[in-house]
Structure formats: C-alpha cells, structure tokens
Amino acid sequence: MVYDWFNRTGPDAADGETPPSQASGPSLAPDDPTPAASAAAQPEGSSADPNPDPNAEALEWARQAYARLKAQQEAQKQAQQESVPNLTDELQADLQADSQAQQSLPSSRPDSVQAVQNSAEGFASPTSAEPSPGLSLLEQAAAQRAERQQAITASAAVAPVEAAPADSAEPSLGDFDTTFTWSAEVLAAQGKRVDQVSLEEIDWLGRLRQGLEQTRQGFVTQLLDTLGDDPLTPEVVDDLETTLLRADVGVQATDQVLDALRKRMNEEVVDPAEGLRFLKEQLQDLLDAPTRASGSPLLAPERDRLNVWLMVGVNGVGKTTTLGKLANLAVRSGYSCLIAAADTFRAAAVQQVQVWGDRSNVPVIANPSANADPAAVVYDAIGAAQAKGTELVLVDTAGRLQTKHNLMEELSKVRRIVDKLAPEAVVESLLVLDASQGQNGLRQAMAFAKAAGLTGVVLTKLDGSARGGVALAVASEAGLPIRFIGAGEGIRDLRPFNSFEFVEALLAR
C-alpha cells in the first residue's frame, strides 16, 4: 500500500480534504476535550450529553480507530492466506494441462515425451531451460509451463522462510495502550475522522514520542514542576525562562514566548493548564513562521517533473544516513528516485551510499575513482534522471565547515551545474543538523544559510539528545523552515516535519 508521506495523504483520505499536516487543530491541553474526537464518538441522530466526559469520548474515538485498523490488518492476513490455495489450484490446473499435452504427443518421439515429463516433475536438468528447436509448438508450450510451475513452487516454498529486514517491514498494529491513544488523539485534534486514521501515521507518532523521550524527561518534568498547581506568577515565568533556555530553545524564541505569556497574565488569571496550552500555541507558531514565509507549507517533490535536493552540512551530522532514509521515504510514497554519490572525499562514502540505495532499490550514480569531481557526478546523475524520467534526485555532498571558503565555492559549483543542465528542475538545498550539537548547530545553520542558499533544514538525532528545543532556535533565529526530522536509527525514522505533532510529542505527559 502506497502512503504519500510527502503530502500526508493515503488511500483512505477523501478527495479535496486538507492534509492533516496543514490542519490547525486545537492544542491538546491536559484533560481538555478533543473536538474532533467528540464529534467522531457521537452517534448520528443521538442527543448530545449536556455534561460529556472528555476523556471517555477521546478514549471511545481511539477504540473505534483501533478496531478499524485491526479489522484492516485481519482482512489483509486473510487475503494472503486465501492466495495460497489459489496458487495451489493454479499449479494443479497447469499440471493437468501438461498431462493432457503429454498424452497427445506423438508416440514416435519418446525422448521428447520423457524430457517434458521430467521437467513437469521438477527434475529437469539446467540445460532444459530453453526448449529445443526440434520440439513441436505443443511440446515447447508444455515444457515452458513445467518450468514456470517449478519456479513458482520454489518461490512459494522459500517465501515463508525468508524474512524482510525489520526496519523495512510494513508497520504492524501493536497493543491498545497509552501510546496508541495518544497518537490517535493527536490525529483527531488535526481534523482526522476515524475512517481516515492510518497505521503509518500511528506508527510514526509512536516513534516520534519515543524518540523525544530524553528531551521530554529533562524538559517536561521541570516545566510541570515550575507551573505547579496555582495560577501563574511572575516568579513562575522567570523559572520557566530558565527551563526553556536549558532545553536550547534559544534566547530570541524564549523572549518571544514569555513576552506573550506575560501579556496574557496582565489581562487575566492564568491557571497551569491554560498556561501549558498557551505555551504550546506559542511554540507551534514559532515553528510555523518560517514555513509560512516560504510560501510552501509542505516540501514534496512535484510529480512528473525533475526535483533535485542537495544535502549539505558539516561532517558527522548524518547527511548520508538522512539521504538514505529520504530515498526510502520517496519510494514508499510512490516517487521514482535516484541518488548522486557526490561525496567523493570521505573514505567509503560512495560504498555507504550504495548500501542505502540497495536497501530501497534506488539506483546510485557514482564515480569509483578517488577524489573524483563532485560536479561531474552530479552532471551524470542529472543526465540519467532526465533520460529515465526520474522525479527526485538526492545529492549527497561532502561534509564541509561553513568557514572553509573553497569548499563552499565547490558547493556553489554543484548548484551551477544543476541550474545549467536542468533549468526547469525544482532545486532544494537542505541543511542537515545534528540536534545534539545545540547552539553550535544553530550557528552552522546561520552560516550555511548565507553561503549555500538554503531552503530548509533536516533535524536529526533527536532521539539521542536532550536538546530538542534547538528546533525552535533554528526556526526563530535562523529563519529556516524545518522540513524533516529524524527520531531514531531505523530507515523509517525520518518523516516530514509537523509542528503540531512535534510540540505535542515534546510536551506529552
């Protein structure tokens, strides 16, 4: 099943509806009702309860979504089981046809009859792969059917034994636990109906929440302790400032959030639950500001058109790994993809890219010679993409410090090659940042933005860092839209960035 992650649409989405990544659902404050969940849980034609229990309604909505996904999974399993008897019936029919063909062969050709019988029984020698020209058309057809039966039988026998890699397997439905109910509630708050909840999104939200666990433990615990149970006071806001700065949210973003909160406190009494909800809104608005300014709420390859995405950044931030995950994401979303291994300086970089390409069946254009010209590799990749009608070309570039003028010029040369060979292509320059580097990553972003014409950021290694707040610093101070985030080591642990889901995962209890 193809799920277009770039556009957050799947086979169950209704035509013309707004993708959930563009929806501006209400914030999920503690014990607050979820409007979408309440609407979904309310049976048609029934009267509304004047005092509904928000938690009960949200739980019922999650139960309905879980039941639907489980039914889908059971239906898929049943379809796979039914395909096995159908395959057996087909083999039996072919064997019966072969038997009839053998009986109708002329008696003057006993050797040919024996060859067909041996191949039908699966004992044909390797030399019998192609029927002899001396056989009649009927004999050739019988031999070909026997070979096809043998190949199908062999593949059917091997298939149950071979297991796909764990990180490339389709997501499976787990238990009905707090992770599922939280994921379902996040989707409901973005306007999803029960029949629109997809297993892919549930799986990703669980991974995202788990990936941000370390940041959440160091951030949310302090935040909740700071807010306490009493209405917010100026002293509480001062403590909140310290908490935000420790999470690498950045000075500018912290000042903006707290100024808005102080203004709200001057107008009315703010209790802790309302303060947390207001904080979520402010953080989401900060993350969305660069995306709104770019004029492109979603970064997705344009169909039936060449798209070239350059992956840039310093050494060790995970550019090649990110590129491999993006290639897998593109293939799983139904795009044709090609990789240009333009990191020709780092040892074994080309081989690493080739491994990632093989994992997703994506072709890799590379130059095996040492210290090859990266621009020449990109030149070959663009030509191959144009010849094959490929939609997305991912370019892996060498790691470089933002202070090295000659290396930054080389990056500009690669960009000029792309513009010259494919002036009609949509070109994106994505900076890969390691979240664990904190404010140093912010300085990299600001330097690269000036020299490389960046159009977005990919934030990686959120699962191994307590500095997830750096996403807010990048958005507010560097002014760059965050396009993708990585929260795990698996090939499916990179997804398009959604500010609402990120803030909810970051501040989840």
Secondary structure as UniProt FT lines:
FT   TURN            5..8
FT   TURN            11..12
FT   TURN            15..16
FT   TURN            20..22
FT   TURN            30..31
FT   HELIX           35..41
FT   TURN            44..45
FT   HELIX           54..103
FT   TURN            107..108
FT   HELIX           110..120
FT   TURN            121..122
FT   HELIX           126..129
FT   TURN            133..134
FT   HELIX           137..158
FT   TURN            159..161
FT   HELIX           166..168
FT   HELIX           178..189
FT   TURN            190..191
FT   HELIX           194..196
FT   HELIX           199..211
FT   HELIX           213..227
FT   HELIX           234..246
FT   TURN            247..248
FT   HELIX           251..267
FT   HELIX           272..294
FT   TURN            303..304
FT   STRAND          307..312
FT   TURN            315..316
FT   HELIX           319..332
FT   TURN            333..334
FT   STRAND          337..341
FT   TURN            347..348
FT   HELIX           349..360
FT   STRAND          364..365
FT   TURN            370..371
FT   HELIX           374..388
FT   STRAND          392..396
FT   TURN            402..403
FT   HELIX           405..421
FT   TURN            423..424
FT   STRAND          426..434
FT   HELIX           435..437
FT   HELIX           439..452
FT   STRAND          456..460
FT   HELIX           462..464
FT   TURN            468..469
FT   HELIX           470..473
FT   HELIX           474..478
FT   STRAND          482..486
FT   TURN            491..492
FT   STRAND          494..496
FT   HELIX           499..506
//
